[in-house]
Amino acid sequence: MSEEKDKKEETKEVKEETSEEKKAPEKEEKKEADTSEEKKESKEDDEPSEDKKKGPFGKDKKKKPDPKDEEIKSLKDQVLRQMAEFDNFRKRTEKEKSSMYSSGAGDVITRFLPVLDNFERGLADVKDDTDDAFQKGMLAIYKQFKTAIDDLGVKEIDALGKTFDPNFHNAVMHVDDADKGEQEIVEVLQKGYTYNDKVIRYAMVKVAN
């Protein structure tokens, strides 16, 4: 009886050891699974979630602009606008100066034209090869005065024998002449002049037909 009892106890111990050996790998597998899940969770915690990236209302958070950058941009815009305004002012001023100079010079020249007319009337019958000292002196002064006027850009308006043009001529008399063409200028009563291609005095003329 004692032998049978010992065999039963040995069998029982073998079964218990076998069951414990089976449970051991299961425990190890469970530990490994728990460890992998913990690593996965920790990795997920390290990565920023979509909710963290977004603001309280589900909108993406944007970096606020630096006030200094905004101020620099504003100052640059102001400088560019002022430079453009100054350039426009400079061009406008130069144009006004040029216009004022041209207008002023034209007025001055217009005042000298009657002097030129009187010179030409007084020297109408004087020849260039005259022996009279006074006449020679007046001719020299007239030529010098005429050269100075020409150098300023003053030109005589061509009128005699031309067709009447109201842009350059002022008709004060009309005459019937079958030998002349229609609206032909047959006589210049007073010479006209232009200054820098602008009329400063119209030619006073007599027109045929």
C-alpha positions, 0 to 999 in steps of 0.5 A: 500500500505504501508503494502505491501511495508513493507512486501516486504522490510522484505522479502528482508532483510530475503533473504539478511540475508540468503544469507549472512549466506550461504556465511559465512560457505563458507568463513570459509571453504575457509580459512581453506583450505588456512591454510592447504595448507600454512602448507603443503607448509611450511612443504615441505619447511622445508624438504630437497628436492632431488635437495638440496641433490644433487650437481650442476651436479645432483650427491649426495654430499659426505663428503670430507675426513679429511686430518688428517685421510688421513695422519694418514692412510699413516703413519700407512702404512709406519710404517707397511712396515718398521716393515716388512722390519726390520723383514726381515732384522733381519731374513736375518742377523741372517741367514748370521751370522749363515752361516758365523759362520759355514763357519768360524768354518769349515775353522778353524777345517779343519786347525786342521785336519792335526794335528789330523792326525799326532797325530794318526800316531804317536800314532798308535803303542802306547797302552793305558796301556803303562808305558812310561810317554811320551807316556801317556802324548801324549795319554792324549793330543790326547784324549783331542784334539779329545774330543774338536773336537767331541764337536764342531760337527765334525764327522768322515766319516765311509768309510772302508767296505762301498760302494763308495759314491762320496758325502763323499768319494774321490777314489784315487786308484782302486784294483781288488779283487774277495773277495770284492764287487763292489765299496767296499772301502777296505782301507782308506788312509786319514780320512774324516770329517763332520761338522754339517752334512756338509763335510769339508774333503772327505775321501781318499779311495781305491776302489775294482773292 
